[in-house]
Amino acid sequence: MAKIVECIPNFSEGRDKAVIEALVKEAQGVPGVTLLDHSSDASHNRSVFTLVGSPEGIAEAAFRLAKLASEKIDMTKHSGEHPRMGATDVIPFVPIKDVTMEECVEISKKVAERIYNELKIPSFLYEGSAKSEGRRNLATVRKGQFEGMPEKLLQEEWAPDYGERKIHPTAGITAIGARMPLVAYNINLNTSDINIANAIAKTIRAQNGGYKYCKAIGVMLEDRNIAQVSMNLVNYEGTPIYRVFEAVRFEAARWGVQITGSEVIGLTPAKALIDCAEYYLKIEGFDYGKQVLENHLLG
């Protein structure tokens, strides 16, 4: 059976169409790799790509994209609502078919080593690739962002896993690791008060005693003049989409605010959405494996 690895690199550019198109072209030109999806957000000033391929192909694609991003994106001129520390901000590898998490960890290490050796961009290993528990959480690793990273790297406990204690002058530093599939999910509110989104995010995220598998921040969408609760659900079965949706709706009501819509960024497992349908439709005795037509067609 062919081994399949997913890679979801995040780039600190969501406004310059020429740069985004160049990254798309690069991703599409790597043998053994398929670009399944890419999305860009001007307010976040960020693009998320979803690729799948063989372990060798996906490792090559990750390197080529990081190289191109370092040539096209200057972090000293970057601004956006989403936290970031590098031109290629994060490179996660996800096991999809006939690939173990351990294999993805090895891929992440090889890519991180090559990126430093050839591009002089340092990196932290995070999630399943982290060498210590304190580096598993991406938010912890990225704290300080691009502007604060030079000082952070001088702290005894924050030497890069690959590279010296200094960032690349324009490409910054990258987080690279292996993880299970997550759902990137955002909820928009009918308010321009970012403090409300921040308060809701603080209530629901795991770090502050909220849902175990939820990472959340408040974001301002300047082009729409609305606040957003932006989330990563790192285990969509442990913390389902519908649960955080209802929690945000409940907390928003305390501020006299309503949800206007929500969005999934990139690709998501079908079960994450079917679980929502099952919950809201109150379907009894539903069997995902047997009652979803596509499971039979693709099985």
Secondary structure, 3 states (H helix, E strand, C coil): CCCEEEECCEECCCCCHHHHHHHHHHHHCCCCEEEEEEEEECCCCEEEEEEEECHHHHHHHHHHHHHHHHHHCCHHHCCCCCCCCECEEEEEEEEEECCCHHHHHHHHHHHHHHHHHHHCCCEEEEECCCCCHHHCCHHHHHCCHHHHHHHHCCCHHHCCCECCCCCECCCECEEEEECCCCEEEEEEECCCCHHHHHHHHHHHCHHHCCCCCEEEEEEEECCCCEEEEEEEECCCCCCCHHHHHHHHHHHHHHCCCCEEEEEEECCCCHHHHHHHHHHHHCCCCCCHHHHCHHHHHHC
